[in-house]
Each structure stands twice: as structure tokens, then as C-alpha cells.
Amino acid sequence: MNIENIKYAVPLSDIKDIGNDNIDIFVETDDGMTYTFVVTTPKNYYWYMEKEGLNFIPASPPDIIVRELTEENIRKALETFIMDNGYWLKLYFLAGKRTGIFETEAMDKIIKDIKKSNEDTFNG
């Protein structure tokens, strides 16, 4: 898997503080798929918690995290996500969906199977 193009919801040049913000990106790969992600900075997490009066980030689909929102940082991060036939790219993308393997019933079955396997291993 290779990255063909990265598109940004807004131009990176429009971001006032590249060390404290987030942006939606669209990653086009050579298999014709376009993946959508949020890229954020660690400082943006702190800003959000402060703004909302929280001591944690609520559960949500995973973000891609970079020190600063630059084309170079985003591309370098994405290059690690496309390794192993895009395993992490696909996982992060699908984690934002509520269908398929990530439906609660499907996850419950997988966990039940793992629990049974563990019981067989440790009690067998």
C-alpha cells in the first residue's frame, strides 16, 4: 500500500498554532480508497480538557498524533500507518465506523471466543 495523495479540510497555512490544533485529512491510497482521519497535537488534547473542564479525553475514534501540524510530520506519521499492508491505517479508519467488525455484537463474540480460549489454555 502506498499513499497517492493527502488532502486537508483546510489549508495548513490557515492554522494559527500548528502546535495546538487538529485537522481532518483525507488519505488517498494506490488501491483507490480514501481514508478520513483527524490529525491532532498533544497540546490540543490539553487545550480540549481545559476547555471542557475534564481530566481525560472521552472515548472516541483514535486520532493520528503529531508534534506540529506540518505536511512533513503528517506524511511521516502516515508512512508508519501504511506499513504491513496498511494495518494501522485500516484499523484507525474502521475504528471510527460502527459497522462490520466493530459492531458491539461482533466484538462481544470475539471477546467471548478469546475468553473461552484463555480458559481452555489455563484450565486444560
Sequence and secondary structure as in RCSB ss.txt:
>XXXX:A:sequence
MNIENIKYAVPLSDIKDIGNDNIDIFVETDDGMTYTFVVTTPKNYYWYMEKEGLNFIPASPPDIIVRELTEENIR
KALETFIMDNGYWLKLYFLAGKRTGIFETEAMDKIIKDIKKSNEDTFNG
>XXXX:A:secstr
  EEEEEESS GGG S TTS EEEEEEEETTS EEEEEEE HHHHHHHHHHHT SS  S S  EE SS  HHHHH
HHHHHHTHHHHHHHHHHHHHT SSGGGSHHHHHHHHHHHHHHHHHHHH 
